[in-house]
Amino acid sequence: MSLRYDLHCHSLISDGFLSPEALVARAVEKGVDVLALTDHDCTAGLGRARAAAGEGLRLVNGVEISARWAERELHIVGLGIDPEQADLAQGLAAQRGRRRERAEEMGRRLLKLGVADAYEGVVAYGAESLGRGHFVQFLVAQGHAKDNAQVFKRFIGKGCTGYVPGQWMSLEQAVSLIRGAGGLPVLAHPGRYKFSNGKLKALIGEFAELGGAGVELAYPNQQAGEAERLGRVCQELKLAGSAGSDFHGPMPWTELGRVRPLPAGVEPVWERLNGR
């Protein structure tokens, strides 16, 4: 009997909607056998998730690091990391500090648009790692916008008054931190970066040279044929394939454990975890 893997999800420690304990309980309910909790730039939920998992679920220590490449933001999932490793812990702490500074500036800019106490409002959610998703929650809850799309269009999308770019570490730094902590770096949801096929292949090639281990080939809302096309690239570069729901909360388009099979011939990244 094959196991069901979900190696990319989030809790309210970053921008998810469920506590680590509730996330684990839902994963068990949905039949997940192996789960990686990959909060943004933060590992604070891993201990709680592991305690909740008990014997019914294998929990993989994970994180999702925001990085930059070619002036664009990328997300690198780290699987099987040691969350206590000093360089990783320091690097993630610095990243969360930059997130907080960005959130403060977003709050100041939103005040110019008549939105009071936005920074205080997002801090009140209690997340360890602040992101634009928290501003989406706040602005919708306060009636400033009707949905996520309107928040980005009117307030915090690129070109809007409330937009503040993230100051992320380099791709090389992200891969190095994950490797230094004993983990496997995985390029998350490659189709969402809106690169041309040539540029995406160049990114994956550089990622492999830096020490990348795999590429997420199964995730929600992929373009038709993407997994198979990138699967061939992975085989050429000897990269593994990963699968994850990128679950943040109950939504029609995503659910824990609801991931497609990897393309034929691609090595699953979980075969490289070796008990991590």
C-alpha positions in Angstrom: 0.0 0.0 0.0 1.5 3.4 -1.0 1.8 6.2 1.4 0.1 9.6 0.9 2.6 12.5 1.1 2.0 16.2 1.5 5.3 18.1 1.8 4.1 21.7 1.7 1.6 23.3 4.1 1.2 26.2 6.5 -0.1 26.9 10.0 -1.1 30.1 11.7 2.5 30.4 12.9 2.9 32.0 9.4 0.0 32.7 7.1 -2.2 29.6 7.6 -5.5 29.5 9.3 -5.1 26.5 11.5 -3.0 25.9 14.6 -0.2 23.3 14.2 -2.4 20.9 16.3 -5.5 21.4 14.2 -3.4 21.1 11.0 -2.1 17.7 12.1 -5.6 16.6 13.1 -7.0 17.5 9.6 -4.1 15.8 7.9 -4.9 12.6 9.7 -8.6 13.0 8.9 -7.7 13.4 5.2 -5.6 10.2 5.1 -2.1 11.9 4.9 0.7 9.5 6.1 3.7 11.9 5.8 3.3 15.6 6.3 5.9 18.4 6.2 4.9 21.6 8.0 6.6 24.4 6.0 5.7 27.8 7.5 7.2 30.9 5.9 10.7 31.7 7.3 9.7 30.1 10.6 10.0 26.7 12.4 8.2 27.6 15.7 5.3 25.4 14.9 7.2 22.2 14.4 7.4 21.1 18.1 3.7 21.6 18.6 2.9 19.7 15.3 5.2 16.8 16.3 3.6 16.5 19.7 0.2 16.4 18.2 1.2 13.9 15.5 2.0 11.1 17.9 2.3 7.8 16.3 -0.5 8.3 13.7 1.4 10.6 11.3 5.0 11.0 10.3 6.0 14.7 10.5 8.9 16.0 8.5 10.6 19.2 9.8 10.2 21.8 7.1 10.3 25.5 6.3 9.6 27.7 3.2 12.2 30.4 2.7 11.5 33.5 0.6 14.5 34.1 -1.7 15.4 36.3 -4.6 16.7 35.4 -8.1 16.8 37.7 -11.1 15.0 40.4 -9.1 12.1 38.1 -8.5 10.8 36.5 -5.3 11.1 32.7 -5.1 10.1 30.2 -2.5 12.4 27.4 -1.4 11.0 24.6 0.7 13.5 22.9 3.1 12.7 19.3 4.0 14.2 17.3 6.8 16.0 20.3 8.4 17.3 20.5 11.9 15.4 23.6 13.2 17.9 24.1 16.0 20.9 24.5 13.7 22.4 27.9 14.5 23.0 29.3 11.0 19.5 28.4 9.9 17.9 29.8 13.1 19.8 33.0 12.7 19.0 33.4 9.0 15.3 32.8 9.6 15.2 35.2 12.5 16.8 37.9 10.3 14.3 37.2 7.6 11.4 37.5 10.0 12.8 40.8 11.2 12.7 42.1 7.6 9.2 40.9 7.4 8.2 42.9 10.4 9.9 46.0 9.1 8.0 45.6 5.8 4.7 45.2 7.7 5.4 48.4 9.7 6.0 50.3 6.5 2.9 48.8 4.9 0.9 50.0 7.9 2.3 53.6 7.5 1.4 53.6 3.7 -2.1 52.2 4.3 -2.7 55.0 6.8 -2.3 57.4 3.9 -5.2 55.6 2.2 -7.4 56.0 5.3 -6.8 52.5 6.8 -6.0 53.0 10.4 -4.1 50.6 12.7 -3.3 48.1 9.9 0.0 47.0 11.4 -1.5 46.6 14.8 -4.3 44.6 13.3 -2.0 42.1 11.6 0.2 41.8 14.6 -3.0 40.9 16.6 -3.3 37.7 14.6 -0.4 36.3 16.6 1.7 35.0 13.7 5.5 34.6 14.2 6.1 35.4 10.6 4.2 38.3 9.1 3.2 38.5 5.4 0.9 40.2 3.0 -1.6 37.5 3.6 -2.2 39.0 7.1 -3.0 42.3 5.5 -5.5 40.6 3.2 -7.2 39.1 6.2 -7.3 42.4 8.0 -8.5 44.5 5.1 -11.3 42.1 4.2 -12.3 41.7 7.9 -12.5 45.4 8.4 -14.6 45.9 5.3 -12.0 47.8 3.2 -12.2 45.2 0.4 -14.6 42.4 -0.5 -12.0 39.7 -1.3 -8.3 38.9 -1.7 -8.2 40.1 -5.3 -9.6 43.5 -4.4 -7.1 43.9 -1.6 -4.2 43.4 -4.1 -5.8 45.5 -6.8 -6.6 48.5 -4.5 -4.1 48.4 -1.6 -1.0 46.1 -1.6 -0.4 44.8 -5.1 2.6 46.0 -7.1 2.1 49.7 -8.0 -0.3 50.3 -5.2 0.4 52.8 -2.4 0.5 50.0 0.2 3.0 47.9 -1.8 6.4 47.3 -0.2 8.8 44.8 -1.8 10.3 42.1 0.3 14.0 42.2 1.1 14.8 38.5 0.8 18.0 36.5 1.0 19.6 35.3 -2.2 18.8 31.9 -3.7 22.3 30.8 -2.9 21.9 31.8 0.7 18.6 29.9 1.1 19.9 26.7 -0.4 23.1 26.9 1.7 21.1 27.4 4.9 18.9 24.4 4.2 21.8 22.2 3.3 23.7 23.4 6.4 20.8 22.3 8.5 20.9 18.8 7.0 17.9 19.4 4.8 16.8 19.0 1.2 16.1 22.3 -0.8 13.1 22.1 -3.1 12.0 24.8 -5.5 8.3 25.4 -4.7 5.5 25.8 -7.2 7.7 26.7 -10.2 4.8 27.6 -12.5 3.7 30.5 -10.3 6.7 32.6 -11.1 5.5 33.5 -14.6 8.9 32.9 -16.2 9.3 31.9 -19.8 10.2 28.2 -20.4 13.8 29.2 -21.1 14.2 31.3 -18.0 12.5 28.7 -15.8 14.9 26.0 -17.1 17.8 28.4 -16.4 16.6 28.9 -12.8 16.3 25.1 -12.2 19.7 24.6 -13.7 21.3 27.2 -11.4 19.3 25.8 -8.4 20.7 22.3 -9.1 24.3 23.7 -9.3 23.9 25.5 -6.0 22.8 22.2 -4.3 19.1 22.1 -4.9 17.6 18.6 -4.4 14.2 18.7 -6.0 11.4 20.6 -7.7 7.8 20.7 -6.6 6.0 19.0 -9.6 2.6 18.4 -8.0 0.7 21.3 -6.5 -2.7 23.0 -6.9 -3.7 24.9 -10.0 -0.9 23.8 -12.3 -0.9 24.5 -16.0 -1.6 21.5 -18.2 1.5 19.6 -19.0 3.8 21.5 -16.6 4.6 18.6 -14.4 5.6 16.3 -17.2 7.7 19.0 -18.9 9.5 20.0 -15.8 9.8 16.3 -14.8 11.9 15.7 -17.9 14.2 18.7 -16.8 14.5 17.1 -13.3 15.5 13.8 -14.8 18.2 15.5 -16.9 19.6 17.3 -13.9 19.1 14.4 -11.4 16.7 16.4 -9.3 13.9 14.7 -7.4 10.2 15.6 -7.6 8.1 16.8 -4.7 4.4 17.1 -4.0 2.5 19.4 -1.7 -0.9 21.0 -1.3 0.4 24.4 -0.2 -2.5 24.2 2.2 -3.2 27.4 4.2 -6.8 26.6 5.2 -10.0 24.9 3.9 -10.4 26.2 0.3 -12.2 24.8 -2.7 -9.0 24.5 -4.7 -6.8 22.9 -2.1 -6.9 20.3 0.6 -4.3 18.4 2.7 -3.2 15.3 0.8 -4.9 16.3 -2.4 -1.9 16.2 -4.7 -1.4 14.5 -8.1 1.0 11.6 -8.6 4.5 12.6 -9.8 5.3 12.1 -13.5 6.5 8.7 -14.4 10.3 8.2 -14.1 10.9 11.0 -11.6 12.5 10.1 -8.4 10.3 11.1 -5.4 12.1 13.5 -3.0 10.8 11.5 0.0 13.1 8.6 -1.1 16.0 11.0 -0.3 14.8 11.9 3.2 16.3 8.9 4.8 14.5 9.2 8.1 15.0 13.0 8.3 
